[in-house]
Amino acid sequence: MKNRRLLAGVENSCNNSTMSVVEETTAIVAALPQDKARTVLQFARFLAEEDDEQAWQERFAAAGKSPRFRQRLAEVDREIAQGQASPMDFKKL
């Protein structure tokens, strides 16, 4: 019952645009029991990691289109063909 009253107050404040997303989220999580608050925290961390992973994927995809990257890749292929380098063996890492 207490949580419902707090959440109703949060909804009213949010509807009036007096609370930021962070303030609203903080108020809601503060009203939750500890175990549910931890679950929300774990989910927020998951979303942050997922966002970070997406940023890396986009960065690598963009690098693959770079002329400088393609030039370096061609150099590595030549070095491997000439025996000056060998392909990376991921099993040895």
C-alpha positions as a printed Julia matrix, in Angstrom:
93×3 Matrix{Float64}:
  0.0     0.0     0.0
  2.82    2.38    0.91
  4.54    1.65   -2.42
  1.36    2.34   -4.36
  0.97    5.73   -2.71
  4.59    6.6    -3.45
  4.31    5.44   -7.03
  1.1     7.43   -7.48
  2.97   10.51   -6.26
  5.8     9.78   -8.66
  3.35    9.41  -11.55
  1.72   12.74  -10.72
  5.08   14.5   -10.53
  6.21   12.9   -13.77
  3.02   13.92  -15.53
  3.71   17.48  -14.43
  7.27   17.21  -15.79
  8.78   18.24  -12.48
 10.89   15.1   -12.19
 13.72   14.0   -14.44
 13.97   10.39  -15.56
 16.74    9.84  -13.02
 14.68   11.35  -10.2
 11.64    9.28  -11.11
 13.67    6.08  -11.4
 15.38    6.78   -8.07
 12.05    7.35   -6.35
 10.57    4.16   -7.74
 13.59    2.02   -6.87
 13.73    3.53   -3.37
 10.14    2.41   -2.84
 10.85   -1.19   -3.82
 11.83   -3.98   -1.46
 15.6    -4.63   -1.4
 15.45   -7.79   -3.55
 13.41   -6.1    -6.27
 15.66   -3.03   -6.17
 18.68   -5.31   -6.73
 16.89   -6.89   -9.69
 16.3    -3.44  -11.19
 19.99   -2.62  -10.64
 21.08   -5.84  -12.36
 18.82   -5.08  -15.3
 20.16   -1.51  -15.55
 23.72   -2.88  -15.61
 22.72   -5.35  -18.33
 21.29   -2.5   -20.43
 24.45   -0.44  -19.93
 26.65   -3.37  -21.0
 24.43   -4.03  -24.0
 24.67   -0.37  -25.02
 28.46   -0.47  -24.64
 28.68   -3.64  -26.74
 26.56   -2.04  -29.47
 28.89    0.97  -29.51
 31.91   -1.33  -29.98
 30.17   -3.24  -32.77
 29.41    0.03  -34.57
 33.0     1.19  -34.1
 34.44   -2.02  -35.53
 32.0    -1.94  -38.44
 33.05    1.61  -39.26
 36.74    0.7   -39.01
 36.26   -2.05  -41.59
 35.18    0.58  -44.11
 38.17    2.83  -43.46
 40.7     3.1   -46.33
 43.52    3.2   -43.75
 42.26   -0.02  -42.16
 41.96   -1.73  -45.55
 45.5    -0.61  -46.45
 46.89   -2.03  -43.23
 44.99   -5.26  -43.78
 46.54   -5.58  -47.24
 49.99   -5.03  -45.71
 49.4    -7.79  -43.18
 48.21  -10.15  -45.92
 51.44   -9.42  -47.88
 53.57  -10.0   -44.78
 51.87  -13.34  -44.2
 52.32  -14.32  -47.87
 56.03  -13.42  -47.67
 56.5   -15.41  -44.46
 57.27  -12.3   -42.4
 54.22  -12.84  -40.21
 51.77  -15.6   -39.44
 48.02  -15.56  -38.92
 46.9   -15.29  -35.32
 46.22  -18.65  -33.72
 43.4   -17.98  -31.29
 43.89  -21.41  -29.69
 47.3   -20.29  -28.42
 45.95  -17.23  -26.64
